[in-house]
Amino acid sequence: MSAPQRPVTVLIAALGGEGGGVLTNWIMAAAAKLGLPAQSTSIPGVAQRTGGTTYYIEIYPVPYSELGAKRPVLALSPGIGDIDVLLSSEFMEAGRCIANGFCTPDRTLLISSTSRFYVINEKMALGDGRFDEARLLDVAEKNSQSRILFDMEQVAKEAGAMTNAVMLGAIAGCGKLPIPVGTFEEAIRAEGKAAEANLRGFKAGLAAAKAEATALKRPDEGKRREKPRNDLATLENEIRERMPEAAREIAIEGVRRLTRFQDGDYARLYLDRLERLHDLGAHDDGKLLRETARHLAVRMSFEDLIRVAQAKIDPARMQRISQELGAKTEEPFSVTEFLKPGIEEMCQVLPPSLAKRIIALAERRGWMDRVHVGMYVQTTSVSGYLRFWTLAKLRPLRRFMHRYQEEQAQIETWLGFIADAAKLSPALALEVAECARLIKGYGSTHKRGTLNFRTIETRLIVPALRGQLPVPDAIDGIASARTAALVDPEGASLAKCLDEFDARLSFRIAAE
């Protein structure tokens, strides 16, 4: 067998205090134990954080004993496009190495932690100056042959070890180095210091790397099955590629609205829901999908206490009020909010199980429509602003709140009605979709709209879907009932409209 033409090259990018030098020594000790020709060089640098140092290692995969009088020539510094394995303890450092040309799509395996340690420019920004991690991921995918990415910092914390031990486990698990796992473990034990903790970190990193490496070989013709990216640019591109032209503009506005309302994952849920209805409007030039996309975006960005709080302290609102008052620049003014939340509104931000018990008790005692808490909150005062600010900061927890769970269940029911109605008639499905206009606002407005929707659902939508009501009559009845409910949210006009509809239907059936 002929000798290999070149050594295995490894570039390690670590931050100060993470033990990059110790990591390099472990790798070199493991190579020496096997009698492999190896050489390492440390290259000091500045990372605008705790200092960044790169360590370059070359290992020739044939022992000295098999080379005879020959000796490989090993380089002291990395060459552009010559790196087999790039190992980084922080995602931005991986990006820095990619920018320098050390990670290439035809050769390099990128092993990196997805954790971040923010650079000075990110910390100094007046707003959110963090670098877009979706862009980093995109760059990593385009400029590497394969990738093993996981949160090494978190794995190290869980194992009670230093990050460098997790990094060693990751490089042992990638299968690129001509060194078995047991030899790396012996190198850790031989080094002596904190051996037990380092072994725990090594094993944790090894398991994480093997799990990622296995994912690279799973279905879809050996390609890695990755979680869909949910940044706004990716979502918009997906819409342009896959959504019918009639619904495209509305869907793009929808993902923008829902990203602002919650986050990219929530906007992804919006697109997933539209995907289920993708083919329903094939016979109406996409009108059904377009209108469903419009109303779905509004329904998913429902008016809960968090959204109300965000609106109250929105700088654009304060600027608009100042302009309406004619206030001069820096001239102070006061804004007082008059709020009267009831039990149901206050339960919105509670966990569903607790909120349901409180609401059930209030309904038994007859408190629901009688108990309210009057509030006068001065938004322009420090205490008033902080009350709304604190409430707005609960946004990341919204998915675990009662109101969120209730809204999602109602949305799924509504979408199910649209899908079932589309099988009978696109026109019927469109009328069902338009009924979402009834549900808006918050407090008593939202409650009345929801009750009116449920009335139409019970009296017209469900009977039509069950075949108990002729489709033409259902289309006419739903349109008339919805109009009546919008004209008179209190429900009197709706009740009158439904009674007249029942009377006309009964008279016609009797005449037939």
C-alpha positions as CSV (number, residue, x, y, z in Angstrom):
1,M,0.0,0.0,0.0
2,S,1.4,3.4,-0.9
3,A,1.9,6.0,1.8
4,P,-0.6,8.9,1.9
5,Q,0.4,12.0,0.0
6,R,-0.3,14.5,2.8
7,P,-1.0,14.8,6.6
8,V,-4.3,15.4,8.3
9,T,-4.6,19.1,9.0
10,V,-6.5,20.6,12.0
11,L,-7.0,24.2,12.8
12,I,-8.4,25.0,16.3
13,A,-9.9,28.5,17.1
14,A,-10.4,29.0,20.8
15,L,-10.9,32.0,23.1
16,G,-8.7,32.9,26.0
17,G,-9.3,30.9,29.1
18,E,-10.8,27.9,27.4
19,G,-7.7,25.7,27.5
20,G,-6.8,25.7,23.8
21,G,-3.2,25.0,24.6
22,V,-4.1,22.0,26.8
23,L,-6.4,20.7,24.0
24,T,-3.6,20.8,21.6
25,N,-1.3,19.1,24.0
26,W,-3.8,16.2,24.4
27,I,-4.0,15.7,20.7
28,M,-0.2,15.8,20.3
29,A,0.2,13.4,23.2
30,A,-2.3,11.0,21.7
31,A,-0.5,11.1,18.3
32,A,2.9,10.5,20.0
33,K,1.5,7.5,21.9
34,L,0.7,5.9,18.5
35,G,4.0,6.9,17.1
36,L,2.5,9.2,14.5
37,P,4.5,12.1,13.1
38,A,2.8,15.3,14.3
39,Q,3.6,19.0,14.7
40,S,1.7,21.9,16.4
41,T,2.0,25.6,16.3
42,S,0.1,28.3,18.3
43,I,-0.7,31.5,16.6
44,P,-1.6,34.4,19.0
45,G,-4.3,36.8,17.9
46,V,-6.8,39.3,19.2
47,A,-10.5,38.5,19.1
48,Q,-11.8,41.8,20.8
49,R,-13.1,39.6,23.6
50,T,-10.8,37.6,25.9
51,G,-8.2,37.2,23.2
52,G,-8.2,34.5,20.5
53,T,-5.5,32.1,19.7
54,T,-5.5,29.6,16.8
55,Y,-3.6,26.3,17.1
56,Y,-2.5,24.5,14.0
57,I,-1.8,20.7,14.0
58,E,-0.6,18.4,11.3
59,I,-0.6,14.6,11.8
60,Y,0.8,12.2,9.3
61,P,-1.5,9.0,9.5
62,V,1.4,6.5,9.3
63,P,3.6,5.6,12.3
64,Y,7.4,6.3,12.2
65,S,8.0,2.5,12.4
66,E,6.4,2.0,9.0
67,L,8.2,4.9,7.2
68,G,11.7,3.6,7.5
69,A,14.2,6.3,6.8
70,K,11.6,8.7,5.3
71,R,10.1,11.6,7.3
72,P,7.2,13.7,6.3
73,V,7.6,17.5,5.9
74,L,5.0,19.2,8.1
75,A,4.0,22.9,7.9
76,L,4.2,25.4,10.7
77,S,1.2,27.5,9.7
78,P,-2.2,26.7,8.0
79,G,-2.6,27.3,4.3
80,I,-5.6,28.7,2.6
81,G,-7.8,25.8,1.5
82,D,-5.6,23.2,3.1
83,I,-7.6,22.5,6.3
84,D,-9.3,19.1,6.8
85,V,-10.9,19.9,10.2
86,L,-11.7,23.3,11.6
87,L,-12.6,23.2,15.3
88,S,-14.0,26.3,17.0
89,S,-15.3,26.9,20.5
90,E,-17.5,29.8,19.4
91,F,-19.6,30.5,16.3
92,M,-18.2,33.9,15.4
93,E,-14.7,32.5,15.6
94,A,-15.7,29.9,13.1
95,G,-17.0,32.7,10.9
96,R,-13.7,34.5,11.3
97,C,-11.8,31.4,10.1
98,I,-14.2,31.0,7.2
99,A,-13.7,34.6,6.2
100,N,-9.9,34.0,6.2
101,G,-10.4,31.1,3.7
102,F,-9.5,28.2,6.0
103,C,-12.8,26.4,5.6
104,T,-13.6,25.2,2.1
105,P,-16.6,23.3,0.6
106,D,-14.4,20.7,-1.1
107,R,-12.4,19.6,1.9
108,T,-13.2,21.0,5.4
109,L,-15.2,19.4,8.2
110,L,-16.4,22.3,10.4
111,I,-16.8,21.4,14.1
112,S,-18.1,24.4,16.0
113,S,-20.0,25.4,19.1
114,T,-23.2,27.3,18.3
115,S,-22.8,29.3,21.5
116,R,-21.8,33.0,21.2
117,F,-19.5,35.3,23.2
118,Y,-20.4,38.8,21.9
119,V,-17.7,41.0,20.4
120,I,-17.2,44.6,21.4
121,N,-19.1,46.1,18.4
122,E,-22.1,43.9,19.3
123,K,-22.1,45.1,22.9
124,M,-21.6,48.8,22.0
125,A,-24.6,49.0,19.6
126,L,-27.4,51.2,20.9
127,G,-30.0,48.7,19.8
128,D,-29.7,45.0,19.2
129,G,-26.3,44.8,17.6
130,R,-25.9,41.0,17.6
131,F,-24.7,39.5,14.4
132,D,-27.3,37.6,12.5
133,E,-26.7,34.0,13.5
134,A,-28.8,32.8,10.5
135,R,-26.2,34.4,8.2
136,L,-23.4,32.7,10.1
137,L,-25.1,29.4,9.6
138,D,-25.7,30.1,6.0
139,V,-22.0,30.9,5.5
140,A,-21.0,27.7,7.4
141,E,-23.2,25.6,5.2
142,K,-21.9,27.1,1.9
143,N,-18.2,27.0,2.9
144,S,-17.8,23.6,4.4
145,Q,-17.9,20.1,3.1
146,S,-19.8,18.8,6.2
147,R,-20.6,20.2,9.7
148,I,-20.9,19.1,13.3
149,L,-22.6,22.0,15.2
150,F,-23.8,21.9,18.8
151,D,-23.7,24.1,21.9
152,M,-20.4,23.1,23.4
153,E,-20.7,25.6,26.2
154,Q,-24.0,24.1,27.4
155,V,-22.7,20.5,27.1
156,A,-19.6,21.5,29.2
157,K,-21.8,23.0,31.9
158,E,-24.0,19.9,32.1
159,A,-21.0,17.7,32.3
160,G,-19.2,19.9,34.9
161,A,-16.2,20.3,32.7
162,M,-14.2,22.8,30.7
163,T,-15.0,23.5,27.0
164,N,-11.7,22.1,25.8
165,A,-12.6,18.6,27.0
166,V,-15.9,18.8,25.1
167,M,-13.9,20.0,22.0
168,L,-11.6,17.0,22.3
169,G,-14.6,14.7,22.5
170,A,-16.0,16.3,19.4
171,I,-12.8,15.9,17.4
172,A,-12.5,12.3,18.6
173,G,-16.1,11.6,17.4
174,C,-15.7,13.1,14.0
175,G,-13.7,10.2,12.7
176,K,-11.3,12.3,10.7
177,L,-8.2,11.8,12.9
178,P,-6.1,8.6,12.8
179,I,-6.4,8.3,16.6
180,P,-8.9,5.9,18.4
181,V,-11.1,7.2,21.2
182,G,-9.2,5.2,23.9
183,T,-5.9,6.9,23.1
184,F,-7.5,10.3,23.6
185,E,-8.8,9.1,27.0
186,E,-5.3,7.9,27.9
187,A,-3.8,11.3,27.1
188,I,-6.3,13.0,29.4
189,R,-5.4,10.6,32.3
190,A,-1.7,11.1,31.6
191,E,-2.0,14.9,31.9
192,G,-3.4,14.3,35.4
193,K,-5.1,17.6,36.2
194,A,-8.9,17.4,36.8
195,A,-8.8,14.1,34.9
196,E,-12.2,12.9,36.0
197,A,-14.0,16.2,35.1
198,N,-12.1,16.3,31.7
199,L,-13.2,12.7,31.0
200,R,-16.8,13.6,31.7
201,G,-16.6,16.5,29.3
202,F,-14.8,14.4,26.7
203,K,-17.5,11.7,26.8
204,A,-20.2,14.3,26.5
205,G,-18.6,15.9,23.5
206,L,-18.0,12.5,21.9
207,A,-21.7,11.6,22.3
208,A,-22.8,15.0,20.9
209,A,-20.4,14.7,17.9
210,K,-21.5,11.2,17.1
211,A,-25.1,12.1,17.2
212,E,-24.5,15.0,14.8
213,A,-22.3,12.8,12.5
214,T,-25.0,10.2,12.4
215,A,-27.5,12.8,11.4
216,L,-25.3,13.6,8.4
217,K,-25.8,10.1,7.1
218,R,-29.6,9.8,7.7
219,P,-32.3,9.7,5.0
220,D,-32.7,12.0,2.1
221,E,-29.8,10.4,0.1
222,G,-27.3,10.8,2.9
223,K,-27.9,14.5,3.4
224,R,-28.4,15.9,6.8
225,R,-32.0,16.6,7.8
226,E,-31.8,20.0,9.4
227,K,-34.4,22.1,11.1
228,P,-36.0,24.6,8.7
229,R,-34.5,28.0,9.1
230,N,-37.0,30.5,10.3
231,D,-35.3,33.9,9.7
232,L,-37.4,36.4,7.8
233,A,-35.4,36.3,4.6
234,T,-35.7,32.5,4.3
235,L,-39.4,32.5,5.0
236,E,-40.0,35.2,2.3
237,N,-37.9,33.3,-0.2
238,E,-40.0,30.1,0.4
239,I,-43.2,32.1,-0.2
240,R,-41.9,33.4,-3.5
241,E,-40.8,30.0,-4.6
242,R,-43.8,27.9,-3.4
243,M,-46.9,30.1,-2.9
244,P,-49.3,30.9,-5.7
245,E,-48.9,34.5,-7.0
246,A,-52.4,35.5,-5.8
247,A,-51.5,34.8,-2.2
248,R,-47.8,35.7,-2.3
249,E,-47.9,39.3,-1.2
250,I,-50.3,38.7,1.6
251,A,-48.3,35.8,2.9
252,I,-45.1,37.8,2.9
253,E,-46.8,40.5,5.0
254,G,-48.1,37.8,7.2
255,V,-44.7,36.4,8.1
256,R,-43.4,39.9,8.7
257,R,-46.3,40.7,11.0
258,L,-45.9,37.4,13.0
259,T,-42.2,37.7,13.3
260,R,-42.7,41.1,15.0
261,F,-45.5,39.7,17.0
262,Q,-43.6,36.7,18.4
263,D,-40.6,35.2,16.5
264,G,-39.5,33.3,13.4
265,D,-40.8,30.0,14.7
266,Y,-44.3,31.4,15.0
267,A,-44.1,32.8,11.4
268,R,-43.0,29.3,10.3
269,L,-46.2,27.9,12.0
270,Y,-48.2,30.4,9.9
271,L,-46.6,29.1,6.7
272,D,-47.1,25.5,7.7
273,R,-50.8,26.1,8.2
274,L,-51.1,27.7,4.8
275,E,-49.3,24.8,3.3
276,R,-52.1,22.5,4.4
277,L,-54.5,24.7,2.4
278,H,-52.2,25.2,-0.5
279,D,-54.3,23.3,-3.1
280,L,-57.7,24.3,-1.9
281,G,-58.0,27.4,-4.1
282,A,-57.0,25.7,-7.3
283,H,-60.4,26.4,-8.8
284,D,-60.8,30.1,-7.8
285,D,-57.4,31.6,-8.9
286,G,-56.0,31.5,-5.4
287,K,-58.7,33.7,-3.9
288,L,-59.5,31.3,-1.1
289,L,-55.8,30.9,-0.1
290,R,-55.2,34.7,-0.3
291,E,-58.1,35.5,2.0
292,T,-57.3,32.7,4.4
293,A,-53.7,34.0,4.5
294,R,-54.9,37.5,5.3
295,H,-57.3,36.5,8.1
296,L,-54.9,33.9,9.5
297,A,-52.2,36.5,10.0
298,V,-54.6,38.7,11.8
299,R,-55.9,35.9,14.0
300,M,-52.5,34.7,14.9
301,S,-51.4,38.2,16.0
302,F,-54.2,38.4,18.5
303,E,-54.6,41.3,20.9
304,D,-53.5,39.9,24.3
305,L,-52.2,41.9,27.3
306,I,-48.6,41.6,26.0
307,R,-49.5,43.1,22.6
308,V,-51.5,45.9,24.3
309,A,-48.5,46.7,26.5
310,Q,-46.2,46.8,23.5
311,A,-48.6,49.2,21.8
312,K,-48.9,51.5,24.8
313,I,-45.1,52.1,25.1
314,D,-44.3,52.1,21.4
315,P,-42.1,55.1,20.7
316,A,-44.0,55.7,17.4
317,R,-47.2,56.1,19.4
318,M,-45.6,58.7,21.8
319,Q,-44.3,60.6,18.8
320,R,-47.8,60.6,17.2
321,I,-49.4,61.8,20.4
322,S,-46.8,64.6,20.7
323,Q,-47.5,65.7,17.1
324,E,-51.3,65.6,17.8
325,L,-50.8,67.8,20.9
326,G,-48.6,70.2,19.0
327,A,-45.9,69.8,21.7
328,K,-42.6,71.4,20.9
329,T,-39.3,69.4,20.9
330,E,-38.5,68.2,24.4
331,E,-41.6,69.7,25.8
332,P,-43.1,67.3,28.4
333,F,-46.6,65.9,28.3
334,S,-48.5,63.3,30.2
335,V,-50.4,60.3,28.9
336,T,-52.8,58.4,31.2
337,E,-54.2,55.0,30.2
338,F,-57.7,54.0,31.5
339,L,-57.8,50.2,31.9
340,K,-60.5,48.0,33.3
341,P,-59.4,44.4,33.0
342,G,-61.7,41.6,34.1
343,I,-61.0,38.2,35.5
344,E,-60.7,36.6,32.0
345,E,-58.2,39.3,30.8
346,M,-56.0,38.9,33.9
347,C,-56.0,35.1,33.4
348,Q,-54.6,35.5,29.9
349,V,-51.0,35.5,31.1
350,L,-51.4,32.5,33.5
351,P,-50.6,28.9,32.8
352,P,-53.6,27.2,31.2
353,S,-54.3,24.8,34.1
354,L,-54.4,27.6,36.7
355,A,-56.3,30.0,34.4
356,K,-59.0,27.4,33.8
357,R,-59.5,26.7,37.5
358,I,-59.8,30.4,38.2
359,I,-62.2,31.0,35.4
360,A,-64.4,28.0,36.3
361,L,-64.6,29.3,39.9
362,A,-65.5,32.8,38.8
363,E,-68.2,31.4,36.5
364,R,-69.7,29.4,39.4
365,R,-69.7,32.4,41.6
366,G,-71.1,34.8,38.9
367,W,-68.0,37.0,39.0
368,M,-67.0,36.9,35.3
369,D,-69.0,40.0,34.1
370,R,-69.1,41.8,37.5
371,V,-65.6,41.8,38.8
372,H,-63.2,44.3,37.1
373,V,-60.2,46.2,38.3
374,G,-60.1,49.9,37.3
375,M,-56.6,51.2,36.6
376,Y,-55.2,54.7,35.8
377,V,-51.7,54.2,34.5
378,Q,-49.5,57.1,33.5
379,T,-47.4,55.8,30.6
380,T,-45.1,58.8,30.7
381,S,-44.1,58.2,34.3
382,V,-41.3,55.9,35.3
383,S,-43.5,53.5,37.3
384,G,-46.3,53.4,34.7
385,Y,-43.8,52.8,31.8
386,L,-42.1,50.0,33.8
387,R,-45.5,48.3,34.4
388,F,-46.2,48.1,30.6
389,W,-42.5,47.3,29.8
390,T,-42.5,44.4,32.3
391,L,-45.7,43.0,30.8
392,A,-44.3,43.4,27.2
393,K,-41.2,41.5,28.2
394,L,-43.3,38.4,28.9
395,R,-43.4,37.8,25.1
396,P,-41.0,34.8,25.1
397,L,-43.4,33.1,27.6
398,R,-46.5,33.7,25.5
399,R,-46.6,30.1,24.2
400,F,-47.1,28.8,27.8
401,M,-50.0,31.2,28.6
402,H,-53.8,30.5,28.6
403,R,-54.8,33.0,26.0
404,Y,-52.2,31.6,23.5
405,Q,-53.4,28.0,24.0
406,E,-57.1,29.1,23.6
407,E,-56.4,31.1,20.4
408,Q,-54.4,28.3,18.7
409,A,-57.2,25.7,19.4
410,Q,-59.8,28.1,17.9
411,I,-57.6,28.8,14.9
412,E,-57.1,25.1,14.2
413,T,-60.9,24.6,14.4
414,W,-61.5,27.4,12.0
415,L,-58.9,26.1,9.5
416,G,-60.5,22.7,9.7
417,F,-63.9,24.2,8.8
418,I,-62.3,25.9,5.8
419,A,-60.7,22.7,4.6
420,D,-63.9,20.7,4.9
421,A,-66.0,23.4,3.3
422,A,-63.6,23.6,0.3
423,K,-64.3,20.0,-0.5
424,L,-68.0,21.0,-0.9
425,S,-67.6,24.4,-2.5
426,P,-64.8,27.0,-2.8
427,A,-67.5,29.7,-2.3
428,L,-68.6,28.1,1.0
429,A,-65.0,27.9,2.2
430,L,-64.5,31.5,1.4
431,E,-67.5,32.5,3.5
432,V,-66.2,30.5,6.4
433,A,-62.8,32.1,6.1
434,E,-64.4,35.6,6.1
435,C,-66.1,34.8,9.4
436,A,-62.7,35.5,11.0
437,R,-63.5,39.2,10.7
438,L,-65.8,38.8,13.7
439,I,-63.0,38.0,16.0
440,K,-60.9,41.0,16.8
441,G,-59.8,43.3,19.6
442,Y,-59.6,42.3,23.3
443,G,-61.7,42.3,26.4
444,S,-65.5,42.5,25.8
445,T,-65.0,43.3,22.1
446,H,-63.2,40.0,21.6
447,K,-65.6,38.1,23.7
448,R,-68.7,39.3,21.8
449,G,-67.1,38.6,18.5
450,T,-66.1,35.1,19.6
451,L,-69.7,34.4,20.8
452,N,-71.1,35.6,17.4
453,F,-68.7,33.4,15.5
454,R,-69.7,30.3,17.6
455,T,-73.4,31.1,17.0
456,I,-72.8,31.1,13.2
457,E,-70.7,28.0,13.6
458,T,-73.4,26.1,15.4
459,R,-76.4,27.3,13.4
460,L,-74.9,27.3,9.9
461,I,-71.3,26.1,9.4
462,V,-71.6,22.7,11.1
463,P,-75.0,21.8,9.6
464,A,-73.7,22.6,6.1
465,L,-70.6,20.5,6.6
466,R,-72.7,17.6,7.9
467,G,-75.0,17.8,4.9
468,Q,-77.9,19.0,6.9
469,L,-78.1,22.3,5.1
470,P,-77.9,22.8,1.3
471,V,-74.6,24.4,0.3
472,P,-76.3,27.4,-1.6
473,D,-78.4,28.2,1.4
474,A,-75.4,27.9,3.7
475,I,-73.4,30.3,1.6
476,D,-76.2,32.9,1.6
477,G,-76.9,32.3,5.3
478,I,-73.3,32.7,6.5
479,A,-72.8,35.9,4.4
480,S,-76.0,37.4,5.8
481,A,-75.3,36.4,9.4
482,R,-71.7,37.7,9.3
483,T,-72.9,41.0,7.9
484,A,-75.5,41.3,10.6
485,A,-73.0,40.5,13.4
486,L,-70.6,43.1,12.1
487,V,-73.3,45.8,12.0
488,D,-74.5,45.0,15.5
489,P,-71.7,43.3,17.6
490,E,-74.2,43.0,20.6
491,G,-75.8,40.1,18.7
492,A,-79.4,41.3,18.4
493,S,-79.2,41.7,14.6
494,L,-77.5,38.3,14.3
495,A,-80.2,36.6,16.2
496,K,-82.9,38.3,14.1
497,C,-81.1,37.3,10.9
498,L,-80.8,33.7,11.9
499,D,-84.4,33.5,12.9
500,E,-85.5,34.9,9.5
501,F,-83.2,32.5,7.7
502,D,-84.7,29.5,9.6
503,A,-88.2,30.7,8.8
504,R,-87.5,31.1,5.1
505,L,-85.8,27.7,4.9
506,S,-88.7,26.0,6.8
507,F,-91.2,27.7,4.5
508,R,-89.4,26.6,1.4
509,I,-89.0,23.0,2.6
510,A,-92.7,22.9,3.4
511,A,-93.6,24.3,0.0
512,E,-91.6,21.7,-1.7
